[in-house]
Amino acid sequence: MSSTRRKNKVGIVVSDKMQKTVVVRVDRMAKHPLYGKAVLRSKKFMAHDEDFNCKVGDKVRIEETRPLSRHKRWKVVEVIERAPILGTEVGKEA
C-alpha cells in the first residue's frame, strides 16, 4: 500500500448498462444554507467494475484511483449488500 490514504465512499449502484463500469449514487446529509434543516444531497460517481459483480440496487464501497477514462476515477472495492431479487418471497406459495 502506498503512503497516501485513498478516499472511500459507500453508495448504491444505479446503473450497470456500461461495460466494466457502474454508476454509484452516494448520499449525504447536509444542512440547508438558509433554513438549517437537514437535506439529503446525492452525487453520482462512475466506478470501474472489472468482473461485472455489481447489479442495480447493490450497496458497494468504492475507492479513489487514477483516472481510468474521461469520467471514471473510482473503482469498486467490495459489494457490501446485494439488492433483493424481486418476485421471489421466502415462505409464500404461488
C-alpha positions in Angstrom: 0.0 0.0 0.0 1.2 3.5 -0.8 1.9 6.1 1.8 -1.2 8.1 0.9 -4.6 7.2 2.0 -7.2 6.8 -0.7 -10.8 8.1 -0.2 -13.6 5.6 0.2 -17.3 6.1 -0.3 -20.3 3.8 0.2 -23.3 4.1 -2.2 -26.0 2.3 -4.2 -25.5 1.2 -7.8 -28.0 3.0 -10.0 -26.8 1.8 -13.5 -24.8 -1.2 -14.8 -25.5 -0.7 -18.5 -21.9 0.0 -19.5 -19.1 -2.5 -19.9 -16.9 -2.7 -16.8 -18.4 0.5 -15.4 -21.2 1.1 -12.9 -22.7 4.4 -11.7 -22.9 4.7 -7.9 -25.1 7.2 -6.1 -23.6 8.4 -2.8 -26.0 10.1 -0.4 -25.0 12.5 2.4 -26.9 14.7 4.8 -26.2 18.5 4.8 -27.7 21.5 6.4 -29.7 23.9 4.2 -27.7 27.1 4.0 -30.5 29.4 4.9 -33.0 27.4 6.9 -30.7 25.0 8.7 -32.8 21.9 8.1 -31.1 18.6 7.2 -31.4 17.9 3.5 -30.4 14.8 1.6 -27.8 15.5 -1.0 -26.6 12.9 -3.5 -23.8 12.7 -6.1 -23.1 10.1 -8.8 -19.7 8.6 -9.4 -18.6 6.3 -12.2 -16.7 3.3 -10.9 -14.7 0.5 -12.5 -16.2 -3.0 -12.1 -13.7 -5.4 -13.7 -15.6 -8.7 -13.0 -19.2 -7.5 -13.6 -20.0 -8.2 -10.0 -22.4 -5.3 -9.4 -26.1 -5.1 -10.2 -28.6 -2.2 -9.8 -29.5 -1.8 -6.2 -26.3 -3.3 -4.7 -24.7 -1.4 -1.8 -21.0 -1.1 -2.7 -17.8 0.5 -1.4 -15.8 2.5 -4.0 -12.2 3.7 -3.7 -10.4 6.6 -5.4 -7.9 5.6 -8.1 -6.0 7.1 -11.0 -8.1 8.4 -14.0 -9.3 5.4 -16.0 -11.3 7.3 -18.5 -12.8 10.8 -19.0 -15.3 10.5 -16.1 -14.0 7.4 -14.2 -11.8 7.9 -11.2 -13.1 5.3 -8.8 -13.1 1.5 -8.6 -15.4 -0.9 -6.8 -13.6 -2.5 -3.8 -16.4 -4.7 -2.4 -20.1 -5.4 -2.6 -21.4 -4.8 0.9 -25.0 -5.8 0.4 -26.8 -7.4 -2.6 -30.0 -6.0 -3.9 -33.1 -8.0 -3.1 -34.4 -10.2 -6.0 -37.9 -9.0 -6.8 -40.6 -11.6 -7.3 -39.2 -14.2 -5.0 -40.6 -14.2 -1.5 -39.5 -16.8 1.0 -42.3 -18.8 2.8 -45.1 -17.9 0.4 -46.7 -20.4 -2.0 -47.6 -19.4 -5.6 
